[in-house]
């Protein structure tokens, strides 16, 4: 089945926007990076994935971003430099960037209105609770639930049960749902 992609999203890098079978990208989401979304995944309304075309955001199979999630592949630590927009003819006066891809492996999710900073690779099976803040380069344990600010481990997920559910879904999807995302 073809993915469902709202006509009300904004893409800054449209040539690098891939969405897998059975996936949905809802209204009013904004993407300014390269994007790969796996199959059977969902990006809810009003999500932002920002950082520029040199960075990649990837969401694995059977994964989701809830409404209002913000993913940043570029930011600044804001401690060293002025925070402003300069006119085009002005020279840059300082820059302390934090940059890097944000990759979510399969069976992951992010709760509503959470913020994920650059340089994060979220392992298989990780879920991040609503209203959480994920600092740059956070170290996760696979198949776990995290939440809060500061972000902390809440509990382990039932990997065996979830993989059984995936196996049941895979048998129903058949080959029509296969992608390489």
C-alpha positions as CSV (number, residue, x, y, z in Angstrom):
1,X,0.0,0.0,0.0
2,X,1.2,3.5,-0.9
3,X,2.0,5.8,2.0
4,X,-0.3,8.6,2.9
5,X,1.4,11.9,2.9
6,X,-0.6,15.0,3.6
7,X,-0.5,17.8,1.0
8,X,-0.2,20.2,4.0
9,X,3.4,19.5,4.9
10,X,6.5,21.5,4.0
11,X,9.6,19.9,2.6
12,X,12.9,21.9,2.2
13,X,14.7,18.9,0.7
14,X,11.9,17.2,-1.4
15,X,14.3,15.1,-3.5
16,X,15.4,13.3,-0.3
17,X,12.0,12.5,1.3
18,X,11.3,8.8,1.3
19,X,8.3,7.2,3.1
20,X,7.7,3.4,3.3
21,X,4.5,1.4,2.6
22,X,1.6,1.7,5.0
23,X,3.1,4.8,6.6
24,X,1.4,8.2,7.2
25,X,2.8,11.7,7.5
26,X,0.1,14.0,8.9
27,X,-0.8,17.7,8.3
28,X,1.4,20.7,9.2
29,X,4.7,18.9,9.7
30,X,7.9,20.6,8.5
31,X,11.1,18.9,7.3
32,X,14.4,20.7,6.4
33,X,16.6,17.6,6.4
34,X,16.9,14.5,4.4
35,X,14.2,12.1,5.6
36,X,13.7,8.3,5.4
37,X,10.6,6.9,7.0
38,X,10.2,3.1,7.3
39,X,7.1,1.1,6.7
40,X,4.0,1.0,8.9
41,X,5.2,4.2,10.6
42,X,3.5,7.4,11.6
43,X,4.5,11.1,11.9
44,X,1.6,12.9,13.5
45,X,0.5,16.5,12.9
46,X,2.7,19.5,13.7
47,X,6.0,17.7,13.9
48,X,9.3,19.6,13.0
49,X,12.5,17.9,11.8
50,X,15.0,20.7,11.3
51,X,18.7,21.1,10.6
52,X,19.5,21.4,6.9
53,X,20.0,19.2,3.9
54,X,23.4,17.9,5.0
55,X,21.7,16.0,7.9
56,X,19.5,12.9,8.0
57,X,16.5,12.0,10.0
58,X,15.5,8.4,9.8
59,X,12.5,6.7,11.4
60,X,12.4,2.9,11.4
61,X,9.7,0.4,10.6
62,X,6.7,0.2,13.0
63,X,7.7,3.5,14.6
64,X,6.0,6.8,15.4
65,X,6.4,10.5,16.3
66,X,3.4,11.9,18.2
67,X,1.9,15.3,17.6
68,X,4.2,18.3,18.2
69,X,7.5,16.4,18.4
70,X,10.6,18.5,17.5
71,X,13.7,16.8,16.1
72,X,16.8,18.9,15.7
73,X,19.8,17.9,13.6
74,X,21.4,21.3,14.1
75,X,21.4,23.5,17.2
76,X,23.8,25.6,19.2
77,X,24.9,25.4,22.8
78,X,24.1,29.1,23.2
79,X,26.7,29.7,25.8
80,X,29.5,31.3,23.8
81,X,27.8,33.5,21.1
82,X,25.2,36.0,20.4
83,X,21.8,34.5,19.4
84,X,20.6,36.5,16.4
85,X,20.0,36.5,12.7
86,X,22.5,38.7,10.9
87,X,21.9,40.5,7.5
88,X,23.4,38.7,4.5
89,X,26.3,41.1,4.1
90,X,27.5,40.7,7.7
91,X,30.3,38.3,8.5
92,X,29.6,35.5,11.0
93,X,30.8,36.6,14.4
94,X,30.7,33.2,16.2
95,X,29.3,29.8,15.9
96,X,29.2,26.9,18.4
97,X,27.1,24.3,16.5
98,X,25.8,21.0,17.8
99,X,25.1,18.9,14.7
100,X,24.4,15.4,13.7
101,X,21.9,12.9,12.2
102,X,19.0,11.7,14.3
103,X,18.3,8.0,13.7
104,X,15.4,6.0,15.2
105,X,15.7,2.3,14.7
106,X,12.7,-0.1,14.3
107,X,9.9,-0.3,16.8
108,X,10.6,3.1,18.4
109,X,8.3,6.0,19.4
110,X,8.4,9.5,20.7
111,X,5.5,11.0,22.8
112,X,3.8,14.3,22.2
113,X,5.6,17.6,22.4
114,X,9.0,16.0,23.1
115,X,12.3,17.5,21.8
116,X,15.2,15.4,20.5
117,X,18.5,17.2,19.9
118,X,21.3,16.3,17.4
119,X,23.6,13.3,17.3
120,X,21.1,10.7,18.6
121,X,20.8,7.1,17.5
122,X,17.8,5.6,19.2
123,X,18.1,1.8,19.4
124,X,15.5,-0.7,18.4
125,X,12.5,-0.8,20.7
126,X,13.1,2.4,22.6
127,X,10.1,4.6,23.5
128,X,10.4,8.2,24.7
129,X,7.5,9.5,26.8
130,X,5.6,12.7,26.2
131,X,7.1,16.1,27.1
132,X,10.6,14.7,27.3
133,X,13.9,16.4,26.4
134,X,16.6,14.2,24.8
135,X,20.0,15.9,25.0
136,X,22.5,15.6,22.2
137,X,24.3,12.2,22.0
138,X,22.2,10.5,24.7
139,X,23.1,6.9,25.4
140,X,20.0,4.6,25.3
141,X,19.5,1.0,26.2
142,X,17.5,-0.9,23.6
143,X,14.0,-2.0,24.4
144,X,13.5,0.5,27.1
145,X,11.1,3.4,28.1
146,X,12.6,6.8,28.8
147,X,10.9,10.0,29.9
148,X,11.4,13.3,31.5
149,X,13.7,16.3,31.8
150,X,16.3,15.3,32.6
151,X,15.6,12.2,30.5
152,X,15.8,8.9,32.5
153,X,15.2,5.2,32.2
154,X,11.7,4.4,33.3
155,X,11.5,0.6,32.6
156,X,12.3,-2.1,30.1
157,X,9.8,-3.1,27.3
158,X,8.5,-6.6,26.7
159,X,10.7,-7.3,23.6
160,X,9.4,-10.9,23.2
161,X,5.7,-9.8,23.1
162,X,6.3,-6.9,20.8
163,X,8.3,-9.0,18.3
164,X,5.5,-11.6,18.4
165,X,3.1,-8.8,17.4
166,X,5.4,-7.7,14.6
167,X,5.7,-11.2,13.4
168,X,1.8,-11.5,13.2
169,X,1.7,-8.1,11.4
170,X,4.4,-9.2,8.9
171,X,2.4,-12.3,8.0
172,X,-0.6,-10.2,7.2
173,X,1.4,-7.6,5.3
174,X,3.1,-10.1,3.1
175,X,5.7,-8.9,0.5
176,X,3.6,-5.8,-0.4
177,X,4.7,-4.1,2.8
178,X,8.4,-4.6,2.4
179,X,10.8,-1.7,2.0
180,X,14.4,-1.1,2.6
181,X,14.1,2.0,4.8
